[in-house]
Amino acid sequence: MKTKTRGFTLIELMVTVAIIGILAAIAVPNYRAYVIKGKRAEAEGALVTFANAMEQWRLQNSSYLGAAAGGANTGAPAIFSTVVPISGGTITYNLTISAVNPGGTTYTLTATAVGEQAVDGNLSLTSTGTKTCTVASACLNGNSW
């Protein structure tokens, strides 16, 4: 009497591995793109919240001067978190006050991408509401987010 052996042939296993490889080659880059996009959205939200903190600073001090660490006009903020995500975790952006004019009436806030997020570029927000980004693929309309 002949007995049947059960199991998979080598060809069947190779086909299965090839299919899994093809699916992974498609899924992993798409997943990475969504993660980067989500972290960018988090930085955009942080910049808007940072701008609100700057407006509150101006209401209390009649200008934007001194909002940076050490009472400076540019650099790391003293009135807001210096990194994104604000709640902690792996840092994806550093926040800075990159320009305050001598009269203290305007500012530019910058989110500088770090680590794996650096491929996405930097984001900026001015006191007039102008939003810019340094990598065109991260921008919605030309160079604006």
Secondary structure, DSSP 8 states (H G I E B T S, - for coil): ------S--HHHHHHHHHHHHHHHHHHHHHHHHHHHHHHHHHHHHHHHHHHHHHHHHHHHHSSSTT-BGGG-SSBSBSSS-SEESTTSSS--EEEEEEEE-TTS--EEEEEEE-GGGGGG--EEEETT--EEESSGGG-SBTTB-
